[in-house]
């Protein structure tokens, strides 16, 4: 989450710390991406490159979220920092899960995503936001971002599930799920566990937002968020009542996650980049 010199309102020490951690994260993700499929023995720093990058990424996010060095109390946020935090959460879940389940091929993709969001936040750092008017607003933001991360993990598992099913239909000798040591049913169960957790987080975030907002407006963000919640809740209901699974279920997941991505990230991208309006 790098801040540009031209737009930064942070003190010099905080800015240079942010630049340093962001640069270290980008370098670590690049190394992890390039070394993901290397078979030769690697130095220890390369073996743990993804973890080091993730920790540096976390430090950069913490500086922004805590508003370290800002002239006025608050935090800097926008569509790119939201994407950055979402990918950081997905990477955290992956690193824990990869210790228990082999997930070949995922490390390179997630490393590339980590590198991309760090650089994207460098180009589009967002704007400083003052302290929220309601004490519940920070919890609303945290719950919303947590739901983004959970749905991101669910989408990752759904993509692996689709890949495994496709290879099985093609009657390949070693389907993806089997090669990973991960049965299809278990992969499917994990996918919907993350969906259910994400729906719970999103439900709380929407309820809090409605509760502490004096004048609720059906703007693009709120409308798309509620539509995404309806789609994902319908997916869970359809699985429970009608036994939805396979490609039908993953399509509903992709649709719901896409609506949520448009809700905040998409609307903020239009306002910040295309229309160049300040944060409201």
Secondary structure, DSSP 8 states (H G I E B T S, - for coil): ----TTT--B-HHHHHHHHHHHHHHHHHHHHHHHTTT--S---HHHHTHHHHHHHHHHHHHHHHHTTTTBSSSEEEE-HHHHHHHHHHHHHHHHHHHHHHS--TTHHHHHHHHHHHHHHHHHH---EEEE--SSTTHHHHHHHHHHHHHHHHHHHHHHHHHHHHHHHHHTT-SS-HHHHTT--HHHHHHHHHHHHHHHHHHHHHHHHHHHHH-SS----HHHHHHHHHHHHHHHHHHHHHHH---HHHHHHHHHHHHHHHHIIIIIHHHIIIIIS-----
